[in-house]
Amino acid sequence: MKIVLWDTRQLDVSKDFAGGYGVGQYASGGGYQGQIVRWFYKRDHRPTALTFAYLTSIFRQLGHEVHFGEDQIVAGGDVYVFNPSLITLNLELAAIREVIRTQPAARILIVGILALTLPAAFAELPVTLVQGEPEQLLWKLDEVLKQQSGAVAVGSIQDLDALPFPDWDLFAPRKFRIGYDFTQFPTGLIQQSRGCTFTCNYCPYIVVENKTRFRSPESVVDEMRRGIQQYGFRSFKFRDPLFGLDRKRVLRLAELIGQLPRKVQFSIESRIDLLKPETLAVLSEVGLASITVGIESPDEATLRHYKRAPVNDDKQRQFIETCRRLGIRTVAGFMIGFPEDTAQSIRRVLRYARLVNPTFANFNIVTPYPGTEFYKQVVQDIADFDVTKYNVYTPVMKYQHLTAAEVSAWHARGFTKFYNRWDWLKAHGHLVWPALKWLGFGYRPATELPVAVVPQPATIALPVMTSADVSDDRKVA
Ligand code: SF4
């Protein structure tokens, strides 16, 4: 069969983020300072969603011909596959209608989280919704194609090592660039685990399931090796929602990454309380360049109200400082625009971001993702149900004490006040622009750094994360 994958880069979408709902990029506000921040984000060329690279590999393994169309309909397909995000949904719906009009005999599959949580968006169309992990098509393509329209539940993959490596051939991978994480490009996406066992009720990553599955470190590093050789990747962004839950695996992975034929950079996403200084030191030694963490709010009551386990203030500051000294960038998320927010509570978040002082602060406007517990909790407070506005930079809630325009203004102010500071440049300038090291930025005596002890194969006997280590979240649950 000729299978066509359709995708778009319009609206600055990054479909891999927000659990597959996708996000946009910071768009405006804050005058010329805001424009500088926007310019910084715009230099990137984000990789195509990992899902499409997996599907390419899977369909080829099944013996099919795979084509890719970016904002264009490749003619003559037997099957067209769409992976819509919220903000690009209208573009996808228009392209689907065009396929129906011009390729009437073709089958249309919708994959990704919208197929599960927003089936109504496709109700009038002769399409099949693949509800579950799209990579299940490796085993269930025939079963899915048997059903002309409606939904087919395919479930999730239990053994991630059974998947073939993602195939990036069709997507011009040598252009991929994520500048806030790395100084070396191109950048590949990779995953060593899926799922998260924590309970933050606004989080789209736990909509499908609330457990974690892992790949073997050997398989992950084999994939990295192939990415280096075949696509020239010099950096890898791990797309695990929660990297580091199993410390033993992390250390084994670090050991194997250290044996790659060339030094690469990589970035991860995790919780501050999962990564100890010694683990950070080991990862830094083998190329960890950037860590994304959610700090969200300094207000413990707000976090607990939305079932997020707080991390204490000292730990957060120490973590950022340890990373900085190890030469690891930190990308911290902060949330503003809860229905009950006031000018004062938002000011506290913005001030706390400056106090903690990560390399990059991402101020996200609270977004009620369909399918989350948070959505049900605040449904009465949602002002705008047009999901194409859910880009994390647009206010869509009813606010008890603020207008939407005020929330937008605070949001823009968050970015400009955060970056326009000497303290930020002094602490992180050398990480963002390495040449600044020559001017003395970022120097610290080596004795202050945690010691990296990379374990040898025969001596890895460090404990797996215990329930005591994550007890905060269990209490909240
Ligand atoms: S720690 Fe919370 S926000 Fe992060 S992936 Fe898990 S549930 Fe989502």
Residues whose N, C-alpha, C, O or C-beta is under 5 A from the ligand:
A	BS01	SF4	C196 F198 T199 C200 C203 Y205 I206 P241
